[in-house]
Amino acid sequence: MRPERVTAPSDRLSDLRVVFTARDGSWSMAEFNWDGDGPVLGVRWNGDLTNPRDRGHPRSGPGAVPVWFVLPDALAELARAFLAIARMGQVVLGRADLTRRESEVADTATVVE
């Protein structure tokens, strides 16, 4: 399922902005307001983007509605660091000062600014 279409539960989630999608489309990270607070970071497995019946994970409640997993603050901090590295890699990919892992992250990421 396309991550920008995951907007449930609408009474708790608002101002969704997908900030990262793996190049293969398998998972995404988004920033959004949750319960009127925010922004928070959430993640989800998108499932098969070519199959409209695949709603990815997580899902919740009756009907297994697609939702985001809200990252706890400590993990969100690490995720923001990951996003910063990925953004840097998008700009300076191939520079000698990038570590091998930073280059791998940048090469497999699609970061939305």
C-alpha positions as CSV (number, residue, x, y, z in Angstrom):
1,M,0.0,0.0,0.0
2,R,1.3,3.4,-0.9
3,P,2.4,5.0,2.5
4,E,0.8,8.4,1.8
5,R,-2.6,6.7,1.8
6,V,-2.2,5.4,5.3
7,T,-4.0,8.0,7.3
8,A,-5.8,6.0,10.0
9,P,-6.9,6.5,12.6
10,S,-8.0,9.9,11.4
11,D,-9.1,11.0,14.9
12,R,-5.5,10.6,16.1
13,L,-3.2,11.2,13.1
14,S,-2.9,14.4,11.1
15,D,-0.5,16.3,8.8
16,L,1.1,13.1,7.4
17,R,4.4,13.6,5.5
18,V,6.3,10.6,4.2
19,V,10.0,11.4,4.8
20,F,11.6,8.2,3.7
21,T,10.8,5.2,1.5
22,A,13.3,2.4,0.9
23,R,14.3,2.3,-2.8
24,D,12.5,-1.1,-3.2
25,G,9.4,0.4,-1.7
26,S,9.3,-2.2,1.1
27,W,9.0,0.2,4.0
28,S,8.6,3.8,4.8
29,M,9.0,6.4,7.6
30,A,6.7,9.3,8.1
31,E,6.4,12.4,10.3
32,F,2.9,13.3,11.6
33,N,1.0,14.7,14.5
34,W,-0.4,12.1,16.8
35,D,-3.1,12.9,19.3
36,G,-2.6,16.6,18.7
37,D,1.1,16.4,19.6
38,G,3.9,16.2,17.2
39,P,5.6,15.8,15.2
40,V,6.3,12.1,15.8
41,L,7.9,9.5,13.5
42,G,6.2,6.3,12.4
43,V,7.2,3.3,10.3
44,R,5.5,0.6,8.4
45,W,6.0,-2.2,5.9
46,N,4.3,-1.2,2.7
47,G,3.6,-4.6,1.4
48,D,3.6,-5.3,-2.4
49,L,3.0,-1.8,-4.0
50,T,1.8,-3.5,-7.2
51,N,-0.9,-5.5,-5.4
52,P,-3.8,-3.2,-4.4
53,R,-5.1,-5.9,-2.0
54,D,-1.8,-5.9,0.0
55,R,-2.2,-3.4,2.8
56,G,1.2,-3.9,4.4
57,H,1.8,-3.9,8.2
58,P,1.0,-2.9,10.8
59,R,-2.8,-3.1,10.6
60,S,-5.3,-2.6,13.4
61,G,-8.8,-3.2,14.5
62,P,-11.8,-4.7,12.7
63,G,-11.1,-4.9,9.0
64,A,-7.3,-4.8,9.7
65,V,-7.0,-1.1,8.8
66,P,-3.5,0.0,7.7
67,V,-1.7,2.1,10.4
68,W,1.7,3.5,11.3
69,F,3.8,2.3,14.2
70,V,4.7,5.4,16.3
71,L,8.3,5.1,17.3
72,P,9.2,5.7,21.0
73,D,11.2,8.9,21.5
74,A,14.5,7.1,21.9
75,L,14.1,5.2,18.6
76,A,12.8,8.3,16.9
77,E,16.0,10.1,17.8
78,L,18.0,7.3,16.1
79,A,15.7,7.4,13.1
80,R,16.2,11.2,12.8
81,A,20.0,10.5,12.8
82,F,19.5,7.9,10.0
83,L,17.5,10.4,8.0
84,A,20.3,13.0,8.4
85,I,22.9,10.5,7.1
86,A,20.6,9.5,4.2
87,R,20.1,13.2,3.3
88,M,23.8,13.8,3.4
89,G,24.4,10.8,1.2
90,Q,22.0,12.1,-1.4
91,V,23.9,15.3,-1.6
92,V,27.5,14.1,-1.3
93,L,27.3,10.4,-2.4
94,G,30.7,9.2,-3.5
95,R,32.8,11.7,-1.4
96,A,35.7,10.1,0.3
97,D,34.6,11.2,3.7
98,L,31.5,9.0,3.7
99,T,31.9,5.7,5.5
100,R,31.0,2.6,3.5
101,R,27.8,2.2,5.6
102,E,26.7,5.8,5.0
103,S,27.2,5.2,1.3
104,E,25.1,2.0,1.4
105,V,22.4,3.9,3.3
106,A,22.4,6.7,0.8
107,D,22.4,4.3,-2.1
108,T,19.3,2.4,-1.0
109,A,17.2,5.3,0.2
110,T,14.7,7.7,-1.2
111,V,14.5,10.7,1.1
112,V,11.8,13.3,0.7
113,E,12.9,16.7,1.8
